[in-house]
Amino acid sequence: MVTGNSFSTGSTRKRLRRERSICSCKSPRLSHKSSPRSFNFYELDVWTEIAKFLDGKSLVKLALTCRWFHGVIMQDCVWKFACLSHLQVPAPDRTEFKWIQLYASAIGKFLATPIQFSASVVANHGSHSYAFRDKEKHLDWMRIGAFFLESPSVILSQRLTLPLKIMKRESLQNMLGSAGACLLSGLRTGIWIADLQLVRCPVCELDTCEGTMQALDARHIELFLSEEYQNCSWEYEQIGSHKLKGPAKAASATIMDLKHITDRPTADVFNLKLWAGRQNDFQPKAMITFHAVAISTNLQANQGLLSKFYVMRAGTGGEIVSIRVTQQLL
């Protein structure tokens, strides 16, 4: 039986509950009274490791949250890890630019942010060479990926076979003209970016002409950041051409590091069954390994194929910093 006293006591308890104020929970914040073993949310080493698992866009967003995170994210080691992880290539021995600049030049599509870059780099970040020059000729493009040149010599070929004739001591023009391949030396070692370009055929200038040509476009990762490239001091020079008379089944080109020519991954470039398109597939195909890149496009009925080979040097007699192979139907 409920008595008046017990009801009164229960009623008092209810009033006490309503009068109690709302309190926040106690988080493990670091204060001057905390012990040195207390958890610190702003631990540089911890956030540096966490940052290595983020892509460029996420890194920039985190850097804009506060000054402390900006300092963490702007560490060169963070962007080096992000760049190498994205490109899937080893680190070069040295670089002339910061890794955040290299990331932006090769990959970045996030530079609509107040992080320091020159206007030319922002305009061409993560883009291709035709976005900087000859824009009117460009139609479409595809990023193939990145490969690594460990030696300054490569095999440059317009066909996916390796003729022994290229090993003879001949001029580049003669080798390319006769065999469609050559041994090219004097390249800048390190990371190279490869693109497949589709551009307007230079045979005629008619806007109504549907003629196109493809180009294997490879460049050193630092090229777009070089002042001489930006002010057009460095230009492409043609080193040779090869004309295939008669019907051509496919338009192909490859660049391979001479030091790794016998590596299994490089050898797979010549195995067209692994990656090239089937007979009625006319879409461009590409393959990239650690030390080689190749393209192949099946062709419709034609009367022949003209391949031209270009290089860009870092000044007169300087290292080769870009290679371009263009191919058009005759």
C-alpha positions in Angstrom: 0.0 0.0 0.0 1.4 3.3 -1.0 1.5 5.9 1.7 1.6 9.6 1.4 5.2 9.8 2.5 6.4 7.4 -0.1 4.5 9.3 -2.8 6.0 12.5 -1.6 9.5 11.0 -1.8 8.9 9.8 -5.3 7.6 13.2 -6.4 10.7 14.9 -4.9 12.9 12.6 -6.9 11.2 13.6 -10.1 11.6 17.2 -9.4 15.3 16.7 -8.7 15.8 15.0 -12.1 14.2 17.9 -13.9 16.3 20.4 -12.1 19.6 18.7 -12.9 21.6 20.7 -15.6 22.8 19.1 -18.8 26.6 18.3 -18.7 28.9 17.5 -21.5 31.2 14.4 -21.4 34.8 14.9 -20.6 37.0 14.4 -23.7 40.7 13.5 -23.3 41.9 17.0 -24.2 45.6 17.9 -23.6 46.0 20.6 -21.0 48.9 21.9 -18.9 47.7 19.6 -16.0 47.6 16.4 -18.2 50.4 13.9 -17.8 52.9 13.5 -20.6 51.3 10.1 -21.4 47.9 11.7 -22.2 46.7 11.2 -25.8 47.5 14.2 -28.1 45.2 14.7 -31.0 47.8 16.9 -32.7 50.5 14.3 -33.0 52.7 15.2 -36.0 54.0 11.7 -36.7 50.6 10.2 -36.5 49.0 12.6 -38.9 51.9 12.4 -41.3 51.3 8.7 -41.6 47.5 9.2 -42.0 48.1 11.7 -44.7 50.0 9.1 -46.7 46.7 7.3 -47.3 44.9 10.3 -48.8 44.8 11.5 -52.4 45.7 15.0 -53.5 42.1 16.4 -53.3 41.7 15.1 -49.7 45.1 16.4 -48.7 44.3 19.9 -49.9 41.0 19.9 -48.1 42.7 18.8 -44.9 45.4 21.5 -45.3 42.7 24.2 -45.5 41.1 23.3 -42.2 43.7 25.1 -39.9 47.3 26.3 -39.8 48.5 23.2 -37.9 47.1 20.8 -40.6 48.5 23.1 -43.3 51.9 22.6 -41.8 51.5 18.9 -41.7 50.2 18.5 -45.2 52.8 20.8 -46.8 55.6 18.5 -45.8 57.4 17.3 -48.9 57.4 13.7 -47.7 53.6 13.6 -47.7 53.4 14.6 -51.3 56.3 12.4 -52.4 54.4 9.4 -51.0 51.1 10.5 -52.6 52.8 11.1 -56.0 54.7 7.8 -56.1 51.7 5.8 -54.8 49.5 7.2 -57.5 52.0 6.7 -60.3 53.1 3.3 -59.1 56.8 4.1 -59.8 60.0 4.1 -57.7 61.5 7.3 -56.4 64.2 9.0 -58.5 67.6 9.9 -57.1 66.9 13.6 -57.1 64.3 16.1 -58.2 64.6 19.8 -58.9 61.2 20.7 -57.7 59.0 20.0 -54.6 56.9 16.9 -54.7 53.7 18.9 -54.4 54.6 20.7 -57.6 55.4 17.4 -59.3 52.1 15.9 -58.1 50.2 18.9 -59.5 52.0 18.8 -62.8 51.5 15.1 -63.3 48.2 14.4 -61.6 46.6 17.2 -59.8 43.0 18.3 -60.7 42.5 20.1 -57.4 44.4 23.4 -57.8 41.4 25.7 -57.5 42.8 26.4 -54.1 44.9 29.1 -52.5 48.1 27.0 -52.4 51.2 28.5 -54.0 51.8 27.6 -57.6 52.8 29.7 -60.7 49.9 30.6 -63.0 51.3 28.4 -65.8 51.4 25.3 -63.6 47.9 25.9 -62.4 46.7 26.3 -66.0 48.3 23.0 -67.0 48.1 20.8 -63.9 47.6 17.2 -64.5 47.2 17.9 -68.2 49.0 17.1 -71.4 51.4 18.9 -73.8 48.7 19.8 -76.4 46.9 21.8 -73.7 49.9 24.1 -73.5 50.8 24.2 -77.2 48.9 23.6 -80.5 45.5 23.6 -78.8 43.8 24.1 -82.2 45.1 20.8 -83.4 44.0 18.7 -80.4 40.9 16.6 -80.5 41.1 14.1 -77.6 43.6 12.3 -75.3 44.0 9.5 -72.8 46.4 9.2 -69.9 48.3 5.9 -70.2 50.3 6.2 -67.0 53.9 6.6 -65.7 57.1 4.6 -66.3 60.6 4.8 -65.0 63.8 5.3 -67.1 66.7 4.0 -65.1 69.2 4.4 -68.0 69.5 7.3 -70.5 69.0 5.0 -73.5 65.8 3.7 -74.9 64.5 1.6 -77.8 62.2 3.8 -79.9 60.1 1.9 -82.4 56.9 2.3 -84.5 56.3 -1.5 -84.5 56.0 -4.0 -81.7 58.8 -6.2 -82.9 62.5 -5.8 -82.1 64.6 -5.8 -85.3 68.3 -6.5 -84.8 69.2 -3.9 -87.3 68.7 -1.1 -84.8 71.8 -2.3 -82.9 74.1 -1.3 -85.8 76.0 2.0 -85.7 73.8 4.1 -88.0 72.4 7.6 -87.8 69.0 8.0 -86.2 67.4 9.1 -89.4 68.7 6.0 -91.3 67.7 3.6 -88.6 64.2 5.1 -88.3 63.8 5.3 -92.1 64.8 1.7 -92.8 63.7 -0.2 -89.7 61.2 2.1 -88.1 63.2 1.8 -84.9 66.3 3.2 -83.3 68.5 3.3 -80.2 68.0 6.7 -78.7 70.4 8.0 -76.1 70.8 11.1 -73.9 67.4 10.9 -72.1 66.8 12.4 -68.7 66.4 9.5 -66.3 63.6 9.3 -63.7 59.8 9.4 -63.9 58.1 9.8 -67.3 54.4 10.4 -68.0 52.9 8.9 -71.2 49.7 10.0 -73.0 47.9 8.9 -76.1 46.8 11.9 -78.2 44.3 12.2 -81.0 45.1 15.3 -83.1 44.0 16.8 -86.4 45.8 15.5 -89.5 48.3 18.1 -90.8 47.8 17.1 -94.4 45.0 19.6 -94.9 43.7 22.6 -93.0 40.0 22.1 -93.8 37.7 22.3 -90.8 35.3 19.8 -92.4 38.1 17.2 -92.8 37.7 14.2 -90.5 41.3 13.1 -90.9 43.1 12.4 -87.6 46.4 11.0 -86.4 47.4 9.5 -83.2 50.5 10.4 -81.1 52.4 8.6 -78.4 53.4 11.5 -76.2 55.9 10.9 -73.4 57.6 13.5 -71.1 59.7 13.8 -68.1 57.7 14.6 -65.0 59.5 17.9 -64.4 59.0 19.2 -68.0 55.9 21.3 -67.4 57.6 23.0 -64.4 60.6 24.1 -66.4 60.7 27.8 -67.2 62.2 27.1 -70.6 59.3 25.0 -71.5 56.8 27.5 -70.3 58.3 30.3 -72.4 58.6 28.0 -75.4 62.4 28.1 -75.5 62.5 24.3 -75.9 60.9 23.0 -79.1 60.3 19.6 -80.7 62.7 18.6 -83.4 62.0 15.8 -85.9 64.7 13.1 -85.8 63.3 10.8 -88.5 60.4 9.2 -90.1 59.3 5.9 -91.5 56.8 5.3 -94.4 55.1 2.0 -94.6 53.8 1.6 -98.2 50.8 -0.7 -98.6 48.0 -1.6 -96.2 48.9 -1.3 -92.5 46.9 -3.5 -90.1 47.7 -1.4 -87.0 49.5 1.8 -85.9 51.8 1.0 -83.1 54.7 2.7 -81.2 56.8 1.9 -78.1 59.4 3.3 -75.8 61.5 0.9 -73.7 64.3 1.4 -71.3 67.3 -0.4 -72.8 68.6 -1.6 -69.5 65.4 -3.5 -68.9 64.7 -4.7 -72.4 64.9 -8.4 -71.3 62.7 -8.0 -68.2 59.6 -10.2 -68.2 57.2 -7.2 -67.9 58.9 -5.4 -70.8 58.7 -8.6 -72.9 54.9 -8.7 -72.4 54.7 -5.5 -74.5 55.5 -7.7 -77.6 52.7 -10.2 -76.7 49.8 -8.4 -78.4 47.4 -11.1 -77.3 47.7 -9.8 -73.7 46.6 -6.2 -74.4 46.0 -5.2 -78.1 42.5 -5.0 -79.6 40.9 -7.8 -81.6 40.6 -7.6 -85.3 37.4 -5.6 -85.5 38.2 -3.4 -82.4 39.3 0.0 -83.6 39.6 1.6 -80.2 43.2 2.7 -79.3 44.9 0.3 -76.8 47.9 1.0 -74.5 50.1 -0.9 -72.2 52.6 0.4 -69.6 55.1 -1.4 -67.4 57.7 -0.2 -64.9 60.2 0.6 -67.8 58.2 0.7 -71.0 55.1 2.0 -72.7 53.3 1.0 -75.9 50.2 1.9 -78.0 48.4 0.0 -80.7 45.4 0.9 -82.8 43.8 -1.4 -85.4 43.3 0.4 -88.7 40.6 0.3 -91.3 41.4 0.0 -95.0 44.3 2.2 -96.0 47.2 2.7 -98.4 50.0 3.0 -95.9 51.2 4.6 -92.7 53.6 7.5 -92.0 55.3 7.6 -88.6 57.3 10.7 -87.5 59.6 10.8 -84.5 60.2 13.9 -82.5 62.3 14.8 -79.4 62.5 17.8 -77.1 65.9 18.6 -75.6 66.6 20.7 -72.5 68.5 23.4 -74.5 71.0 22.9 -77.3 72.7 19.6 -76.8 70.8 19.0 -73.6 69.1 15.9 -72.3 66.0 14.7 -74.0 63.0 15.5 -71.9 60.1 14.6 -74.2 59.5 12.1 -77.0 56.6 12.2 -79.5 55.7 9.6 -82.2 52.9 10.7 -84.6 51.2 8.3 -87.0 48.9 9.1 -89.9 47.4 7.2 -92.8 48.7 7.8 -96.3 
